[in-house]
Amino acid sequence: MKTFGTMAVLSVATAVVVGGIGCARQVPYTPGVDPLSVTNYPKVTTTGDLANWLVVAHPTVVKEGVLKVSTPVRLTSKTGQWSKVQYRYQFLDDKGTPVRAQPDWVPVTLEPQQQVFMTGNSLDSNAADWRLEIRPQR
């Protein structure tokens, strides 16, 4: 208890020295700069819990008015260890900006060692690029 009281007194003293109680300059919190550029961002991302259990094969991408993507995904766990996940595609225009309309999350059960094709269609004909996010089902 004595240590807590000492810390409280020091905190108040510091506030008074810095500029008075209630008069301290307010500085907004600022996030750091992402070292991963938009162009180098991975096409497929997942949560840390799933990253060690999922493998992804080369996706098929077709542009027929809208962008259509099919990504083969496989769960590498042992027999009997299935996983319920959700996935969604994000579609971007030729400048890397998300297009206005985006698909919703799609639930899927992944069986061990069985390849599943996660598919998505852009809802906007301006889509030129894509990303796939996979997370545990919520």
LUMMIFI-450696 format. One record per residue (C-alpha): y, x, z; residue number from 1; residue in three letters. Coordinates in nm, 3 decimals. Layout:
N
<atom north="Y" east="X" up="Z" num="NUM" residuo="Ala"/>
...
END
This chain:
138
<atom north="0.000" east="0.000" up="0.000" num="1" residuo="Met"/>
<atom north="0.236" east="0.285" up="0.079" num="2" residuo="Lys"/>
<atom north="0.190" east="0.429" up="-0.271" num="3" residuo="Thr"/>
<atom north="0.267" east="0.094" up="-0.435" num="4" residuo="Phe"/>
<atom north="0.591" east="0.060" up="-0.234" num="5" residuo="Gly"/>
<atom north="0.697" east="0.412" up="-0.330" num="6" residuo="Thr"/>
<atom north="0.629" east="0.340" up="-0.698" num="7" residuo="Met"/>
<atom north="0.832" east="0.017" up="-0.683" num="8" residuo="Ala"/>
<atom north="1.132" east="0.199" up="-0.531" num="9" residuo="Val"/>
<atom north="1.110" east="0.473" up="-0.794" num="10" residuo="Leu"/>
<atom north="1.093" east="0.214" up="-1.074" num="11" residuo="Ser"/>
<atom north="1.405" east="0.036" up="-0.950" num="12" residuo="Val"/>
<atom north="1.587" east="0.368" up="-0.906" num="13" residuo="Ala"/>
<atom north="1.493" east="0.471" up="-1.261" num="14" residuo="Thr"/>
<atom north="1.618" east="0.138" up="-1.402" num="15" residuo="Ala"/>
<atom north="1.953" east="0.179" up="-1.225" num="16" residuo="Val"/>
<atom north="1.996" east="0.537" up="-1.351" num="17" residuo="Val"/>
<atom north="1.904" east="0.444" up="-1.710" num="18" residuo="Val"/>
<atom north="2.175" east="0.184" up="-1.740" num="19" residuo="Gly"/>
<atom north="2.161" east="-0.065" up="-1.463" num="20" residuo="Gly"/>
<atom north="1.917" east="-0.344" up="-1.397" num="21" residuo="Ile"/>
<atom north="1.926" east="-0.594" up="-1.683" num="22" residuo="Gly"/>
<atom north="2.145" east="-0.369" up="-1.896" num="23" residuo="Cys"/>
<atom north="1.872" east="-0.152" up="-2.047" num="24" residuo="Ala"/>
<atom north="1.885" east="-0.128" up="-2.425" num="25" residuo="Arg"/>
<atom north="1.615" east="-0.344" up="-2.588" num="26" residuo="Gln"/>
<atom north="1.418" east="-0.161" up="-2.857" num="27" residuo="Val"/>
<atom north="1.172" east="-0.355" up="-3.076" num="28" residuo="Pro"/>
<atom north="0.813" east="-0.244" up="-3.090" num="29" residuo="Tyr"/>
<atom north="0.737" east="-0.075" up="-3.420" num="30" residuo="Thr"/>
<atom north="0.387" east="-0.033" up="-3.566" num="31" residuo="Pro"/>
<atom north="0.272" east="0.301" up="-3.697" num="32" residuo="Gly"/>
<atom north="0.236" east="0.380" up="-4.067" num="33" residuo="Val"/>
<atom north="-0.109" east="0.311" up="-4.210" num="34" residuo="Asp"/>
<atom north="-0.251" east="0.638" up="-4.348" num="35" residuo="Pro"/>
<atom north="-0.469" east="0.435" up="-4.586" num="36" residuo="Leu"/>
<atom north="-0.267" east="0.333" up="-4.893" num="37" residuo="Ser"/>
<atom north="-0.301" east="-0.010" up="-5.051" num="38" residuo="Val"/>
<atom north="-0.460" east="0.142" up="-5.361" num="39" residuo="Thr"/>
<atom north="-0.720" east="0.331" up="-5.152" num="40" residuo="Asn"/>
<atom north="-0.807" east="0.036" up="-4.928" num="41" residuo="Tyr"/>
<atom north="-1.182" east="-0.041" up="-4.953" num="42" residuo="Pro"/>
<atom north="-1.296" east="-0.339" up="-5.159" num="43" residuo="Lys"/>
<atom north="-1.543" east="-0.450" up="-4.890" num="44" residuo="Val"/>
<atom north="-1.467" east="-0.441" up="-4.518" num="45" residuo="Thr"/>
<atom north="-1.650" east="-0.565" up="-4.210" num="46" residuo="Thr"/>
<atom north="-1.630" east="-0.553" up="-3.833" num="47" residuo="Thr"/>
<atom north="-1.758" east="-0.253" up="-3.642" num="48" residuo="Gly"/>
<atom north="-2.053" east="-0.456" up="-3.510" num="49" residuo="Asp"/>
<atom north="-2.181" east="-0.524" up="-3.862" num="50" residuo="Leu"/>
<atom north="-2.084" east="-0.197" up="-4.033" num="51" residuo="Ala"/>
<atom north="-2.404" east="-0.018" up="-3.930" num="52" residuo="Asn"/>
<atom north="-2.628" east="-0.304" up="-4.046" num="53" residuo="Trp"/>
<atom north="-2.487" east="-0.401" up="-4.387" num="54" residuo="Leu"/>
<atom north="-2.522" east="-0.229" up="-4.722" num="55" residuo="Val"/>
<atom north="-2.338" east="-0.334" up="-5.037" num="56" residuo="Val"/>
<atom north="-2.438" east="-0.279" up="-5.399" num="57" residuo="Ala"/>
<atom north="-2.207" east="-0.258" up="-5.702" num="58" residuo="His"/>
<atom north="-2.024" east="-0.593" up="-5.750" num="59" residuo="Pro"/>
<atom north="-2.002" east="-0.786" up="-6.075" num="60" residuo="Thr"/>
<atom north="-1.646" east="-0.884" up="-6.173" num="61" residuo="Val"/>
<atom north="-1.565" east="-1.118" up="-6.460" num="62" residuo="Val"/>
<atom north="-1.221" east="-1.241" up="-6.571" num="63" residuo="Lys"/>
<atom north="-1.252" east="-1.577" up="-6.751" num="64" residuo="Glu"/>
<atom north="-0.919" east="-1.742" up="-6.680" num="65" residuo="Gly"/>
<atom north="-0.984" east="-1.685" up="-6.311" num="66" residuo="Val"/>
<atom north="-1.137" east="-1.380" up="-6.147" num="67" residuo="Leu"/>
<atom north="-1.505" east="-1.422" up="-6.050" num="68" residuo="Lys"/>
<atom north="-1.674" east="-1.172" up="-5.818" num="69" residuo="Val"/>
<atom north="-2.036" east="-1.145" up="-5.701" num="70" residuo="Ser"/>
<atom north="-2.118" east="-0.878" up="-5.443" num="71" residuo="Thr"/>
<atom north="-2.480" east="-0.803" up="-5.344" num="72" residuo="Pro"/>
<atom north="-2.511" east="-0.754" up="-4.967" num="73" residuo="Val"/>
<atom north="-2.820" east="-0.673" up="-4.763" num="74" residuo="Arg"/>
<atom north="-2.888" east="-0.668" up="-4.389" num="75" residuo="Leu"/>
<atom north="-3.086" east="-0.354" up="-4.297" num="76" residuo="Thr"/>
<atom north="-3.224" east="-0.477" up="-3.964" num="77" residuo="Ser"/>
<atom north="-3.596" east="-0.516" up="-3.889" num="78" residuo="Lys"/>
<atom north="-3.798" east="-0.831" up="-3.957" num="79" residuo="Thr"/>
<atom north="-3.693" east="-1.118" up="-3.732" num="80" residuo="Gly"/>
<atom north="-3.342" east="-0.984" up="-3.671" num="81" residuo="Gln"/>
<atom north="-3.125" east="-1.208" up="-3.889" num="82" residuo="Trp"/>
<atom north="-2.748" east="-1.244" up="-3.865" num="83" residuo="Ser"/>
<atom north="-2.507" east="-1.532" up="-3.921" num="84" residuo="Lys"/>
<atom north="-2.189" east="-1.410" up="-4.087" num="85" residuo="Val"/>
<atom north="-1.883" east="-1.543" up="-4.268" num="86" residuo="Gln"/>
<atom north="-1.719" east="-1.392" up="-4.571" num="87" residuo="Tyr"/>
<atom north="-1.408" east="-1.451" up="-4.775" num="88" residuo="Arg"/>
<atom north="-1.257" east="-1.299" up="-5.083" num="89" residuo="Tyr"/>
<atom north="-0.889" east="-1.216" up="-5.100" num="90" residuo="Gln"/>
<atom north="-0.744" east="-1.210" up="-5.447" num="91" residuo="Phe"/>
<atom north="-0.441" east="-1.000" up="-5.544" num="92" residuo="Leu"/>
<atom north="-0.211" east="-1.003" up="-5.846" num="93" residuo="Asp"/>
<atom north="-0.144" east="-0.700" up="-6.065" num="94" residuo="Asp"/>
<atom north="0.118" east="-0.574" up="-5.814" num="95" residuo="Lys"/>
<atom north="-0.127" east="-0.585" up="-5.521" num="96" residuo="Gly"/>
<atom north="0.028" east="-0.896" up="-5.366" num="97" residuo="Thr"/>
<atom north="-0.205" east="-1.174" up="-5.247" num="98" residuo="Pro"/>
<atom north="-0.199" east="-1.472" up="-5.483" num="99" residuo="Val"/>
<atom north="-0.079" east="-1.798" up="-5.333" num="100" residuo="Arg"/>
<atom north="-0.409" east="-1.991" up="-5.310" num="101" residuo="Ala"/>
<atom north="-0.699" east="-1.816" up="-5.135" num="102" residuo="Gln"/>
<atom north="-1.060" east="-1.929" up="-5.074" num="103" residuo="Pro"/>
<atom north="-1.178" east="-2.019" up="-4.723" num="104" residuo="Asp"/>
<atom north="-1.441" east="-1.842" up="-4.513" num="105" residuo="Trp"/>
<atom north="-1.798" east="-1.911" up="-4.627" num="106" residuo="Val"/>
<atom north="-2.085" east="-1.909" up="-4.372" num="107" residuo="Pro"/>
<atom north="-2.415" east="-1.744" up="-4.464" num="108" residuo="Val"/>
<atom north="-2.730" east="-1.638" up="-4.279" num="109" residuo="Thr"/>
<atom north="-2.849" east="-1.290" up="-4.369" num="110" residuo="Leu"/>
<atom north="-3.224" east="-1.235" up="-4.343" num="111" residuo="Glu"/>
<atom north="-3.345" east="-0.879" up="-4.284" num="112" residuo="Pro"/>
<atom north="-3.393" east="-0.669" up="-4.598" num="113" residuo="Gln"/>
<atom north="-3.310" east="-0.962" up="-4.833" num="114" residuo="Gln"/>
<atom north="-3.026" east="-0.925" up="-5.079" num="115" residuo="Gln"/>
<atom north="-2.766" east="-1.204" up="-5.075" num="116" residuo="Val"/>
<atom north="-2.496" east="-1.247" up="-5.340" num="117" residuo="Phe"/>
<atom north="-2.157" east="-1.321" up="-5.189" num="118" residuo="Met"/>
<atom north="-1.958" east="-1.492" up="-5.461" num="119" residuo="Thr"/>
<atom north="-1.596" east="-1.588" up="-5.495" num="120" residuo="Gly"/>
<atom north="-1.364" east="-1.730" up="-5.757" num="121" residuo="Asn"/>
<atom north="-0.989" east="-1.685" up="-5.748" num="122" residuo="Ser"/>
<atom north="-0.800" east="-2.012" up="-5.730" num="123" residuo="Leu"/>
<atom north="-0.516" east="-1.863" up="-5.934" num="124" residuo="Asp"/>
<atom north="-0.529" east="-1.725" up="-6.287" num="125" residuo="Ser"/>
<atom north="-0.285" east="-1.447" up="-6.185" num="126" residuo="Asn"/>
<atom north="-0.555" east="-1.272" up="-5.978" num="127" residuo="Ala"/>
<atom north="-0.620" east="-0.919" up="-6.105" num="128" residuo="Ala"/>
<atom north="-0.790" east="-0.756" up="-5.805" num="129" residuo="Asp"/>
<atom north="-0.999" east="-0.854" up="-5.503" num="130" residuo="Trp"/>
<atom north="-1.123" east="-0.763" up="-5.157" num="131" residuo="Arg"/>
<atom north="-1.417" east="-0.896" up="-4.957" num="132" residuo="Leu"/>
<atom north="-1.410" east="-0.937" up="-4.578" num="133" residuo="Glu"/>
<atom north="-1.730" east="-0.995" up="-4.378" num="134" residuo="Ile"/>
<atom north="-1.735" east="-1.086" up="-4.009" num="135" residuo="Arg"/>
<atom north="-1.977" east="-1.240" up="-3.754" num="136" residuo="Pro"/>
<atom north="-1.982" east="-1.620" up="-3.778" num="137" residuo="Gln"/>
<atom north="-1.734" east="-1.790" up="-3.544" num="138" residuo="Arg"/>
END
